[in-house]
Amino acid sequence: MKQLSTVAIQITKEKKGYSAVAVGLPGVCATEADTYEGVIKKTREAVLLHVEGITSIKKSFETSVVLLPLYA
């Protein structure tokens, strides 16, 4: 079953085109395009790829790294 999530997107009108930043995701997920419709499409693609990358990194860490407590 697919898990649905909501991601806030900040879209800004620039001198030439539009920029978008996904707010609240770990790391930075941003894109730009000449048109509003273009930035919407590119933002959707960027968020999906970003989440896919985070998921694969998380799985990699979960399976290949042993975390040990550090005592000072």
LINVEN-V762664 format. One record per residue. RES is the residue in three letters. SS is DSSP state (H for helix, E for strand, C for the rest). PSI is psi as a letter, one per 30 degrees, with the letter a starting at -180 (NA if undefined). Layout:
res & ss & psi
RES & SS & PSI
RES & SS & PSI
This chain:
res & ss & psi
MET & C & k
LYS & C & k
GLN & C & k
LEU & C & k
SER & C & l
THR & C & k
VAL & C & k
ALA & E & k
ILE & E & k
GLN & E & j
ILE & E & k
THR & E & k
LYS & E & k
GLU & C & l
LYS & C & e
LYS & C & j
GLY & C & a
TYR & E & l
SER & E & l
ALA & E & k
VAL & E & k
ALA & E & k
VAL & E & k
GLY & C & f
LEU & C & k
PRO & C & k
GLY & C & a
VAL & C & k
CYS & C & j
ALA & E & l
THR & E & l
GLU & E & l
ALA & E & l
ASP & C & e
THR & C & l
TYR & H & e
GLU & H & e
GLY & H & e
VAL & H & e
ILE & H & e
LYS & H & e
LYS & H & e
THR & H & e
ARG & H & e
GLU & H & e
ALA & H & e
VAL & H & e
LEU & H & e
LEU & H & e
HIS & H & e
VAL & H & e
GLU & H & e
GLY & H & e
ILE & H & e
THR & H & e
SER & H & e
ILE & H & e
LYS & H & e
LYS & H & e
SER & H & e
PHE & H & e
GLU & H & e
THR & H & f
SER & H & f
VAL & C & k
VAL & C & k
LEU & C & k
LEU & C & k
PRO & C & k
LEU & C & k
TYR & C & k
ALA & C & NA
